[in-house]
Amino acid sequence: MSRSVLTRAVDWAGPRVWWRPWRVVAGISLGLAAGVKWSGLYFLVAFGLMTVFWDIGARRAIGVRRFAATGILRDGIPAFLAIVPTAAVVYVASWWGWFVSDHGYNRQWAVTHPADARWSWVPDAARSWWNYHAQILDFHRGLSTPHVYQSHPWSWIVMGRPTSMFAEYPKLGQDGCEVDMCAKVITPIGTPTIWWLATASILVLLFRWALRRDWRAGAILAGYAGGYLPWFFLGDRTIYQFYAVAFVPYVVLGVTYVLGLILGPPGADARRRRLGVTVVGCYLIVTALIFAWFVPMYTAQVIPYHVWWVHMWFPSWV
């Protein structure tokens, strides 16, 4: 093939890249995540699409004319085949203990519910496993009982309504209480300076990804898309602030990204760099002090009741 013909072929479609072992590793990781909690499936979709968008962007960067179409065909299909089947196999394998047990929950359901002629070829263990999944799905679809600590997802990232996990109020002489009344509670109040800056960082990430084409910002947003965004579409389902634990890593990454921008690049002038170091240093010190202030709320320490009230900065935290 002549050089000009080869060049035209690359310009039109770009190279073929089949073997991406890191995608198989991603499939394994995401399959394990789904095995722990079904919300891991959202990350499977978000990160799978993210990798395809990266490849489409790479094709555009090297001058491929039909970068979107060829990116979907030459990268999207192989990505699907590498990630999704791998995740599915790992997810099923995560149930190995249940399959080899005779006493796992719902393990003998198929024995007491014989299959009709259409499904008689399906092993009893598989039918019991499928019914177990149907029960799980029905439970989560119908989980709408009101609860005093339920909260809307928009409030999670600003710590609007932390969930009270445990609460006791010892009297004088109980559990080491040395005043008339004490509090012994566990409330997962995220360090406010981290979560509030993370809220602002979402806007920064969107700007940097959409207008500056920063792939790092896009990767962090993909984490939010997988761990946070789906909860906004669950209607009346009873949900709580502690579900935010699934996307905490991306909260920290978003904050780190913004702090990196404030710090400035290594090649910045000395004055700019000193200002960035000062601002970031002060932020980290204040954040560490606030975290230490809330440690009693994380560890159920016995503290005077009035001191507990001082920790409750907003009425919605009570």
C-alpha positions in Angstrom: 0.0 0.0 0.0 1.4 3.4 -0.9 2.2 6.0 1.8 -0.6 8.3 0.5 -3.2 5.6 0.6 -2.1 4.6 4.1 -2.2 8.2 5.3 -5.8 8.6 3.9 -6.9 5.5 5.7 -5.5 6.7 9.0 -7.0 10.2 8.5 -10.4 8.6 7.9 -10.6 5.9 10.5 -7.5 5.9 12.7 -5.6 2.9 14.1 -7.0 -0.3 15.4 -6.1 -0.9 19.0 -7.5 -4.2 20.2 -5.7 -5.4 23.3 -6.2 -3.1 26.3 -5.4 -5.3 29.4 -6.2 -2.4 31.8 -9.8 -2.6 30.6 -10.0 -6.3 31.7 -8.6 -5.2 35.1 -11.3 -2.5 35.2 -13.9 -5.1 34.4 -12.7 -7.3 37.3 -12.7 -4.3 39.7 -16.2 -3.2 38.6 -17.5 -6.7 38.9 -16.3 -6.9 42.5 -17.8 -3.5 43.2 -21.2 -4.7 41.9 -20.8 -7.9 44.0 -20.6 -5.7 47.1 -23.4 -3.4 46.1 -25.5 -3.1 43.0 -24.8 0.6 42.7 -21.4 -0.5 41.4 -23.2 -1.1 38.1 -23.6 2.7 37.7 -19.8 3.0 37.8 -19.5 0.2 35.2 -21.6 2.4 32.8 -19.9 5.7 33.7 -16.3 4.4 33.5 -17.0 2.3 30.4 -18.3 5.3 28.5 -15.4 7.5 29.9 -12.8 5.2 28.3 -14.6 5.4 25.0 -14.8 9.2 25.1 -11.1 9.2 25.9 -10.4 7.2 22.8 -12.7 9.3 20.6 -10.8 12.4 21.9 -7.5 10.7 21.1 -8.6 10.0 17.5 -9.7 13.6 17.1 -6.4 14.8 18.4 -4.4 12.9 15.8 -6.6 14.2 13.0 -9.0 11.3 12.3 -11.9 12.7 10.2 -14.7 10.5 11.5 -13.4 10.3 15.0 -16.8 9.7 16.7 -18.1 6.9 14.4 -14.8 5.1 14.2 -14.2 5.6 17.9 -17.4 3.9 18.7 -16.8 1.0 16.3 -13.0 0.5 16.9 -12.9 1.4 20.5 -16.4 1.2 21.9 -17.2 -2.4 20.9 -13.8 -3.8 22.1 -14.3 -1.8 25.3 -17.7 -3.4 25.9 -16.3 -6.8 25.2 -13.4 -6.4 27.5 -15.2 -4.8 30.4 -18.8 -5.9 30.6 -18.4 -9.7 30.2 -15.5 -9.7 32.5 -17.5 -7.8 35.1 -20.4 -10.2 34.7 -18.3 -13.3 35.2 -16.6 -11.8 38.3 -20.0 -10.8 39.7 -21.4 -14.3 39.4 -18.1 -15.7 40.8 -18.6 -13.5 43.9 -21.6 -15.6 44.7 -19.5 -18.8 44.9 -20.0 -19.2 48.6 -23.7 -19.0 48.2 -23.8 -21.6 45.4 -21.7 -24.2 47.3 -23.8 -23.7 50.4 -27.0 -25.6 51.1 -28.2 -23.1 53.7 -27.7 -19.7 52.1 -30.7 -17.4 52.1 -33.2 -18.5 49.4 -30.8 -21.3 48.3 -33.5 -24.0 48.3 -36.3 -21.8 46.8 -36.3 -23.8 43.5 -36.8 -27.1 45.4 -40.1 -25.8 46.8 -41.0 -24.1 43.6 -40.6 -26.6 40.7 -40.1 -25.2 37.3 -42.7 -25.6 34.5 -41.8 -27.3 31.3 -40.3 -24.2 29.7 -37.6 -23.7 32.4 -37.0 -27.3 33.5 -33.6 -27.2 31.8 -32.4 -24.5 34.2 -30.5 -25.8 37.3 -32.3 -25.3 40.6 -29.3 -23.3 41.9 -29.6 -20.8 39.0 -33.3 -20.4 39.5 -33.0 -19.8 43.2 -30.2 -17.3 42.5 -32.4 -15.5 40.0 -35.3 -15.4 42.3 -33.1 -14.0 45.0 -32.1 -11.2 42.7 -35.8 -10.5 41.9 -36.5 -10.2 45.7 -33.7 -7.8 46.1 -34.9 -5.7 43.2 -38.5 -5.7 44.5 -37.3 -4.6 48.0 -35.4 -1.6 46.7 -38.2 -0.6 44.3 -40.7 -0.6 47.2 -38.4 1.1 49.8 -40.4 4.2 50.3 -41.3 4.2 54.0 -40.7 7.8 55.4 -37.9 8.1 57.9 -36.9 11.1 60.0 -33.3 11.0 58.7 -34.0 10.4 55.0 -32.6 13.2 52.8 -32.5 14.3 49.2 -29.3 13.8 47.3 -28.7 17.5 46.6 -28.1 17.9 50.4 -25.5 15.1 50.7 -22.6 17.0 49.2 -23.2 20.1 51.4 -23.8 18.0 54.6 -27.4 19.1 54.8 -28.8 16.2 56.7 -26.3 13.7 58.2 -27.8 10.5 59.3 -27.8 9.7 63.1 -26.3 6.2 63.3 -26.3 5.9 67.1 -27.4 8.0 70.0 -27.5 7.6 73.8 -27.7 10.3 76.5 -26.1 9.1 79.7 -26.9 10.7 83.1 -24.4 11.7 85.8 -22.4 8.7 86.7 -23.3 6.6 83.6 -20.6 5.7 81.1 -18.2 8.1 82.7 -20.5 11.1 82.5 -19.4 13.8 84.9 -22.2 16.3 84.4 -26.0 16.2 84.7 -26.4 14.9 81.2 -24.1 13.8 78.4 -24.3 12.7 74.8 -22.8 9.6 73.2 -23.5 9.7 69.4 -22.3 8.6 66.0 -23.1 11.0 63.2 -21.2 10.8 59.9 -20.7 14.6 59.5 -18.2 15.0 56.7 -15.5 17.6 57.4 -17.4 20.7 56.1 -14.4 22.4 54.6 -13.8 19.4 52.4 -17.4 18.9 51.3 -18.2 22.5 50.7 -15.1 23.0 48.6 -16.1 19.8 46.8 -19.4 21.4 45.9 -17.7 24.4 44.4 -15.2 22.1 42.6 -18.0 20.5 40.5 -18.4 23.8 38.7 -14.7 24.1 38.2 -14.5 20.5 36.9 -17.3 21.1 34.5 -15.6 24.2 33.1 -12.2 22.6 32.8 -13.6 19.4 31.2 -16.0 21.1 28.7 -13.9 24.2 27.8 -10.3 23.2 28.5 -10.7 19.5 27.6 -8.9 18.4 30.7 -9.2 14.6 30.9 -8.4 14.6 34.6 -11.5 16.8 35.3 -13.6 14.4 33.1 -12.4 11.4 35.0 -13.4 12.9 38.3 -16.8 13.9 36.9 -17.2 10.3 35.7 -16.9 9.2 39.3 -19.6 11.6 40.3 -21.7 10.4 37.4 -21.4 6.8 38.6 -21.7 7.3 42.4 -23.9 10.4 42.8 -26.0 11.3 39.8 -28.1 8.1 39.7 -29.6 8.9 43.1 -31.4 11.9 41.7 -33.6 9.7 39.6 -34.9 7.3 42.2 -38.1 9.3 42.9 -39.7 8.5 46.3 -37.2 5.9 47.4 -36.1 6.3 51.0 -32.4 7.2 50.8 -29.9 8.6 53.3 -26.8 10.8 53.4 -24.5 7.9 54.2 -25.0 6.6 50.7 -22.5 9.3 49.7 -19.7 7.0 50.9 -19.7 5.5 47.3 -18.4 8.7 45.8 -16.2 10.0 48.6 -13.0 9.3 46.6 -14.2 11.7 43.9 -15.1 14.3 46.5 -11.4 14.2 47.7 -10.1 14.2 44.1 -12.2 17.2 43.2 -10.9 19.1 46.2 -7.3 18.0 45.4 -7.8 19.2 41.8 -8.9 22.7 42.9 -6.1 22.9 45.4 -3.7 22.1 42.7 -5.0 25.0 40.6 -4.7 27.3 43.6 -1.1 26.0 44.3 -0.1 26.8 40.7 2.1 24.9 38.3 5.7 24.1 39.3 7.0 26.6 36.8 5.0 29.6 38.2 6.9 32.6 39.5 8.0 32.6 43.1 5.4 35.1 44.3 2.5 33.2 42.7 3.8 30.0 44.1 4.2 31.4 47.7 0.6 32.7 47.6 -0.7 29.3 46.4 1.3 27.5 49.1 0.0 29.9 51.8 -3.7 29.5 50.8 -3.5 25.7 50.4 -1.5 25.4 53.7 -4.1 27.5 55.6 -6.9 25.4 54.1 -5.3 22.1 55.2 -4.6 23.3 58.7 -8.2 24.5 59.2 -9.5 21.3 57.7 -7.4 19.2 60.1 -8.6 21.2 63.1 -12.3 20.9 62.1 -11.9 17.2 61.6 -10.4 16.9 65.1 -13.3 18.9 66.4 -15.8 16.4 65.0 -13.9 13.2 66.1 -16.3 12.8 69.2 -19.2 12.5 66.7 -17.4 9.7 64.8 -16.3 7.6 67.8 -19.2 7.9 70.2 -17.2 9.6 72.9 -19.1 10.6 76.0 -19.2 14.4 76.0 -21.4 16.9 77.9 -24.7 17.5 76.3 -24.2 21.2 75.8 -20.9 20.4 74.0 -22.7 18.1 71.7 -25.1 21.0 70.9 -22.1 23.2 70.0 -21.1 20.5 67.4 -24.6 20.7 65.8 -23.9 23.8 63.6 -27.3 23.6 61.8 -30.8 22.6 62.9 -30.9 20.0 60.2 -28.0 18.1 61.8 -30.0 17.3 64.9 
